[in-house]
Amino acid sequence: MEAGDAPEVREVSRGEARKLLADGAQLVDVRADHEWEAGHIAGASHIQLDELAARAGEIDKDRPVVLYCRGGNRSSMATAALQAGGYDAAKLTAGIVGWEEENLPIEPEGGYVAESGEAAAVLEARKKAAQG
């Protein structure tokens, strides 16, 4: 299959995602550990993008799944991979950044949207060590 032949990645708005979740869809956060720990959407499972192939069996193929990351790049890749594997998958438009902008709930209490990337992970670890 040529790159241009890839199926369109399905995308859902925050409103659509909330309805899907209320109807029993799964929510999967594909961000890095430090991002998940800083704050995530309530009810989400955490499977980093680079672990998705090995852990796809943890996602119920009989239920829709909504994936998110910080802004949309990683969740687009994850959604495309799951769609190719026969899952009813969609990515959350604007990721957790858009979720937070609408003041939708993030866990844990006081959670926030962390920066992505290796440098951000190092800064988060230093901040945690300084507080510890």
Secondary structure per residue as TSV (DSSP state, phi and psi in degrees):
chain	resnum	aa	ss	phi	psi
A	1	M	-	360.0	130.6
A	2	E	-	-77.1	155.0
A	3	A	G	-57.5	-36.6
A	4	G	G	-69.7	-15.4
A	5	D	G	-89.7	-1.3
A	6	A	-	-61.2	140.2
A	7	P	-	-66.8	154.0
A	8	E	-	-64.3	131.7
A	9	V	-	-74.9	124.9
A	10	R	-	-73.0	136.7
A	11	E	E	-128.5	140.4
A	12	V	E	-125.3	146.0
A	13	S	-	-73.2	170.5
A	14	R	H	-61.4	-40.4
A	15	G	H	-62.6	-45.7
A	16	E	H	-63.1	-41.2
A	17	A	H	-62.2	-44.0
A	18	R	H	-62.3	-37.5
A	19	K	H	-67.9	-45.0
A	20	L	H	-58.3	-44.6
A	21	L	H	-64.2	-41.1
A	22	A	H	-63.2	-28.7
A	23	D	T	-90.0	7.3
A	24	G	T	105.2	7.7
A	25	A	-	-68.4	159.1
A	26	Q	E	-93.6	150.0
A	27	L	E	-122.2	125.1
A	28	V	E	-126.6	126.7
A	29	D	E	-95.2	120.6
A	30	V	-	-103.8	16.7
A	31	R	S	-80.2	175.4
A	32	A	-	-73.2	163.1
A	33	D	H	-53.9	-47.3
A	34	H	H	-63.9	-32.3
A	35	E	H	-70.0	-44.0
A	36	W	H	-59.4	-47.0
A	37	E	H	-64.7	-33.5
A	38	A	H	-68.0	-37.2
A	39	G	-	173.8	140.9
A	40	H	E	-147.9	165.6
A	41	I	E	-75.1	133.5
A	42	A	T	-54.3	135.5
A	43	G	T	87.3	-2.5
A	44	A	-	-78.2	153.5
A	45	S	E	-98.5	156.4
A	46	H	E	-115.7	112.4
A	47	I	-	-134.6	105.7
A	48	Q	-	-57.8	147.8
A	49	L	G	-51.2	-44.5
A	50	D	G	-72.0	-7.4
A	51	E	G	-105.3	-3.4
A	52	L	H	-59.8	-45.0
A	53	A	H	-60.4	-43.6
A	54	A	H	-72.5	-26.4
A	55	R	H	-111.6	8.9
A	56	A	G	-56.6	-29.3
A	57	G	G	-62.5	-17.1
A	58	E	G	-77.1	-11.6
A	59	I	S	-99.6	126.4
A	60	D	-	-69.5	116.5
A	61	K	T	-70.7	-16.5
A	62	D	T	-89.6	-1.1
A	63	R	S	-125.1	144.5
A	64	P	-	-59.2	153.1
A	65	V	E	-133.0	133.7
A	66	V	E	-110.8	127.9
A	67	L	E	-111.9	147.6
A	68	Y	E	-146.4	157.4
A	69	C	-	-136.6	-149.6
A	70	R	S	-73.9	-52.2
A	71	G	S	-128.9	-21.8
A	72	G	S	142.1	-17.0
A	73	N	H	-67.9	-53.0
A	74	R	H	-66.6	-38.4
A	75	S	H	-69.2	-27.8
A	76	S	H	-64.1	-44.7
A	77	M	H	-64.3	-43.7
A	78	A	H	-64.2	-43.0
A	79	T	H	-63.7	-45.3
A	80	A	H	-59.8	-42.5
A	81	A	H	-64.6	-44.6
A	82	L	H	-69.4	-38.8
A	83	Q	H	-59.1	-43.3
A	84	A	H	-63.5	-27.1
A	85	G	T	-88.2	6.1
A	86	G	T	92.9	10.0
A	87	Y	-	-84.5	151.7
A	88	D	-	-87.4	85.9
A	89	A	E	-116.2	146.8
A	90	A	E	-145.6	151.3
A	91	K	E	-100.9	150.0
A	92	L	E	-80.7	120.8
A	93	T	T	-55.8	130.1
A	94	A	T	65.3	9.5
A	95	G	H	54.1	-155.1
A	96	I	H	-71.0	-21.5
A	97	V	H	-62.7	-47.5
A	98	G	H	-65.0	-36.9
A	99	W	H	-59.9	-49.1
A	100	E	H	-65.1	-37.9
A	101	E	H	-61.1	-27.0
A	102	E	T	-91.2	9.3
A	103	N	T	58.1	35.0
A	104	L	-	-82.2	155.1
A	105	P	-	-66.2	139.6
A	106	I	E	-127.1	138.6
A	107	E	E	-105.1	157.4
A	108	P	S	-71.2	176.4
A	109	E	T	-51.2	129.5
A	110	G	T	81.9	5.8
A	111	G	-	-64.8	160.4
A	112	Y	-	-147.5	169.1
A	113	V	-	-88.4	112.1
A	114	A	-	-78.9	156.6
A	115	E	-	-68.3	151.7
A	116	S	-	-92.5	171.8
A	117	G	S	99.2	161.7
A	118	E	H	-65.2	-41.7
A	119	A	H	-61.3	-40.6
A	120	A	H	-63.6	-38.1
A	121	A	H	-62.7	-41.1
A	122	V	H	-64.9	-44.4
A	123	L	H	-62.8	-41.7
A	124	E	H	-62.3	-42.4
A	125	A	H	-63.9	-41.2
A	126	R	H	-64.8	-41.7
A	127	K	H	-62.3	-43.0
A	128	K	H	-64.7	-41.7
A	129	A	H	-65.5	-38.5
A	130	A	H	-68.0	-31.7
A	131	Q	H	-79.7	-26.9
A	132	G	-	-72.3	360.0
